[in-house]
Amino acid sequence: MAGVCRQRRPLSLPMSRTHNIDKLSGFLGPWRKTFQWLSTLLILLLPWFQPGGKSLLRIDVPTLSLHLFGQVLRIEELFLFLLFCLAFSIAFLLITLLSGRVWCGWACPQTTWNDLAEWFARVMKLEVRHNRLKGAVWRKTVVQLFYLFLAALVAANLIWYFIEPRRFFTNLFSGELPFGIWLTLLCLMLTIFLDLSFIRRLMCKEFCPYGRIQTALVDEATLTLQMPESEKERCIECCSCIASCPMEIDIRQGLQVECINCGRCLDACRKVMRSYQQPGLIRYTLGIDDLPIKSLFNPRSITLLLAFLVINFVLFFSIFTRTDASLKIAVSHTAESRILKSGKQATFFNAWINNRGTHAAIYQLSARTLTSDKVELKGQTDQLDMSAGQNRKVDFVLVSPPAREPFVVEFVLLDQKEQQLAVAEALISPVRD
């Protein structure tokens, strides 16, 4: 009966099922911990890598741009960012469809924080039971200070994806960190500290929506951690699986939404059964019925995979075939057109130039009409020196013959080799009397 713990000897197995015991009893714990550490280090160190002086992944709020693996996407290219988010969401759904809640047990930052928090509590000789810490007050105090340090590190790491880490620490130690950043940092610290101190596994049990989403996405071939019905008669009721489960559930009861598929019960069962020279009873299977690998290729998974590939193709094609610079032109709303003493018309313009490239560049702006009328630009329209990813506003005046009726002017952005990079049009209207 589930919940009863009275260890007894297992049923004997045929030699054919016990001769390869070493291969059948490998432990997953070292693999899971290695994956968690590597993924954690990647999240921590990714903001520090800046090949060519550009962040691999950062949202720059002041310039309203996204740094994405060497590319700088401005807000006017928001559709590229939306494509990236859509591709990420579909990949997440596909991984969930194929691997179930393995994300929760192996890759979710919440699980990594919980594992680290509970590991340190046990190092301090505290008992972790029912999501609570039991032991001496001074030991709990040390643990809470560690949680506060961990919360500060995680909060700062999140900020680094918006502010370059070196600039963050420079401003922090010089006292020049903006108030908004301080407020965000403190709010994140407080939230993460409360999570580590009081919530921890309750987040996975009660609040996290992912487990509920996964139940809607589960497929007959979704990877499942279970004790198959065919193995339950061999259970010796030692309850090692329950004792090792961070969620404190009994996997012998069947599928449960609280299970995070971490595999700790699998390792605990294999360790016990190895002493009897028998394989463990708990294992990962494709669906409840342990289907063959080909069952992963079903209409749902194939549809998601094709959608993921198509969106990524469009995303990368759009990024790597776009021009190195963009140009936007608008008639100034602060200065009206006027007739000069020379009899020519002066129209005031604002231009926004974006260097989309990964290197600094020098641009120049010229103008032309579709007729034989000659136009001239006045202002800083030559030798526009711009750094990689920079967006710059340029104010200038277009001097043209007086317009008797509206006509179109083309503005052309050129590089140092006078190669055309971008074209924008504007309508010149007659001066009002």
C-alpha positions, 0 to 999 in steps of 0.5 A: 500500500502506498505510504507504508514503509516496511522494507522487505526483500524484492522478488527475484528476477530472471537472469536476463533482467539482472545480468546488465545491472550496472548499465540499468542502474546509472545515476542521473543526479551528477548529470542534473547538477552539472547541467544546472551549474552550467546553465546557471553560469551561462546566465550569470556570465552571458552579460559579461561577454561583449565581443566587439564591444557589443553585448550578446543579449541586452535590452538597452532602455535609453536607446530603445534597442535590443542587443541580440548576439552582435545585432542591434535591433531598434524599436522601429524593428520591433517585428524582429523582436516579436519574431524572436519572442514567438520562436522562443515561445514555440520552442518552449512549447515543443520542449514541453510537449516532448519532455514534459516537466523535465524543464522544471526539474533540470533547468528552471532557475526556481528549482536551482535556487531551491536546491542551492538554498536547501543544500546550504541549510543542510550544510548548516545542519538544519532540517528541511521538512515540509518547506520549513527550516528547523534548528538553532536560531543562529544557524537559521540566521546564517542561512537567511544571510546567505539567502540575502546574498543570493537574492542580491546576486540574482537581482543584480544579474537580472539588472545586467541584462539591461545595464552593462555589468561594468557600468553597473558596478562603476555607477554603484560604487560611485553612487551614480546609480539612478534611483529607478535602478536602485528601486528595481534592484531592491524590489527584486532582492526583496521578492527573491529573498522572500521566495528563498526564505518562505515560498521555495517549493510552494512556488512549484506546487501551488503558484507556478502556472507551467505545471498546469500548462503542461497538463494541457500539452501532454501527449501520449508520447511525452517524456514521463517519470513513473513507476510502471504498473508492471514494476509495482509488485517488485516495490519493497516499500522502503519509501526511499523515493518519498524521502528523496523527493523535494516535492514530498510526493509519492510517485507510486501514486501515479502521475501528479502535477506537483512532480517536477521530473527531477529524477531524484526518486529514480536515483534513490530507488536504483541505489536501494535496488542495486544492493539487491543486484536488481535494476530500479523500478522508476524510470523515464518513459515515452508516455505511460505506455513506454512507446517507441522513439518514433512516437515522438514524431506525431502531428502536434510535434511536427507542426510545432517543429515546422513552425519553429523552423519557419519563424527562425528562417524568417527571423535570421533572413530578416536580420542578416539581409537588412541594410546597414543603416536606416533613415527616417525623415519628417517635416519639423513641427517647430519651425514653419517653411518660409520664403528667403530673401533670395526668393527660395523656399526653406523647409525645416526637417528632422532626420533620424539615422540608425547605424544598424551595423556592428562597426562605427561608420560615417554617413552623409545625407543628400537630396534629389527631386523627381524633376529638374529643380535643384535643391540644397541641404543646409546644416550638419548633413556631411561627416555624420560619425556614428558608432555601432548601433547608434541612433542620431537625430539630425536637424537640417534645412532644405532650400528649394525653388518656391513650391507652386504645388506640392512635390516630392523630395527623395533623401538619400543616406550614403556611406563614405564610398557614396554607396546608397544605404537608405532612401526616404521621401518627403512632401514639400508644400507651398508656403502659406500666405 
